[in-house]
Amino acid sequence: MLQYASATGLVRTILIILLIYFGVKILSRLLTPFLIKYVSKKAEQRFGGQFGGFQKKQETKPKKEGEVTIDKMPNMKSSNKDVGDYVDYEEID
């Protein structure tokens, strides 16, 4: 036996979908400022911690005049010698 969708059931389903849509839209507008503040505060803590650590490291080691220090090892870039052979060519007119 076939059952057909009633008009009231269809209208009820559409109203529930619209209610959920507008509810999420309103809640997102209300909660977005708090979410942005939270994310920016976390980013500030992360970047501030990195910058503060750099400042502390610089302040703890006073340099004598003329003293040279290297804080970072240079990247050792290896050249790829196995790329292939260079082929010289001439243009033919």
Secondary structure, DSSP 8 states (H G I E B T S, - for coil): ------HHHHHHHHHHHHHHHHHHHHHHHHHHHHHHHHHHHHHHHHHHHHHHHHHHHHHHS---TT-----S--------TTS----------
